Amino acid sequence: VKTEIEIGQVFVDRCLGELHAGTLDPAVAAMAKYWTTEMMGRVLDTCLQLHGGYGYTWDFPIARAFADARVHRIYGGSNEIMRELIARTL
Ligand SMILES: Cc1cc2nc3c(=O)[nH]c(=O)nc-3n(C[C@H](O)[C@H](O)[C@H](O)COP(=O)(O)OP(=O)(O)OC[C@H]3O[C@@H](n4cnc5c(N)ncnc54)[C@H](O)[C@@H]3O)c2cc1C
């Protein structure tokens, strides 16, 4: 989990640098949105699992974080559309 977060941070930092330089490629931006939000889902799933059944109840903040994370794969351009943008450059 920590490794994935570190990798995601490096990639997003690179994208931010390119964005500020005006060189960010749309397909690379799509990769960042797609991969980091999928990774977010994996990380929160692991974190919820760590809490066991309590993690599934609203009494614990991890349940809120898990539910809130889900929408990131849908909005801002769904991840299926991100994959389509990436695939067009292959
Ligand atoms: C909380 C929230 C806030 C939002 N805020 C904004 C906002 O501020 N501004 C704004 O403009 N929009 C906003 N949206 C809308 C959001 O961008 C859309 O929900 C998103 O683009 C997906 O469109 P849709 O919901 O109509 O799903 P649909 O387009 O109906 O897609 C349904 C499913 O089919 C998949 N799909 C669709 N087309 C294809 C395809 N060609 N190939 C493969 N799979 C496909 C999608 O990936 C999705 O999984 C918001 C949505 C939510 C939930």
The ligand as an ORCA input file, in Angstrom:
! r2SCAN-3c Opt
* xyz 0 1
  C     -20.854     13.630     -6.949
  C     -20.774     13.994     -8.414
  C     -20.371     15.255     -8.775
  C     -20.287     15.620    -10.116
  N     -19.880     16.887    -10.425
  C     -19.841     17.264    -11.706
  C     -19.450     18.605    -12.055
  O     -19.135     19.419    -11.186
  N     -19.432     18.954    -13.359
  C     -19.785     18.078    -14.342
  O     -19.751     18.453    -15.512
  N     -20.146     16.813    -14.027
  C     -20.191     16.388    -12.752
  N     -20.577     15.106    -12.447
  C     -20.984     14.201    -13.533
  C     -19.883     13.200    -13.830
  O     -18.839     13.801    -14.563
  C     -20.537     12.030    -14.594
  O     -21.221     11.249    -13.616
  C     -19.509     11.196    -15.344
  O     -19.005     11.889    -16.446
  C     -20.115      9.873    -15.825
  O     -21.246     10.132    -16.593
  P     -22.627      9.439    -16.221
  O     -22.820      9.475    -14.754
  O     -23.643     10.037    -17.115
  O     -22.403      7.921    -16.596
  P     -22.643      7.288    -18.030
  O     -22.003      8.123    -19.085
  O     -24.080      6.934    -18.146
  O     -21.772      5.978    -17.876
  C     -22.236      4.837    -17.125
  C     -21.133      3.825    -17.106
  O     -20.809      3.418    -18.435
  C     -19.455      3.680    -18.730
  N     -19.265      4.156    -20.089
  C     -19.880      5.207    -20.668
  N     -19.436      5.399    -21.922
  C     -18.517      4.420    -22.134
  C     -17.698      4.076    -23.236
  N     -17.721      4.777    -24.389
  N     -16.851      3.029    -23.107
  C     -16.807      2.321    -21.952
  N     -17.573      2.594    -20.874
  C     -18.414      3.630    -20.964
  C     -19.041      4.751    -17.742
  O     -17.668      4.688    -17.506
  C     -19.837      4.392    -16.511
  O     -19.176      3.408    -15.768
  C     -20.645     14.709    -11.122
  C     -21.032     13.407    -10.746
  C     -21.100     13.052     -9.422
  C     -21.523     11.629     -9.065
*
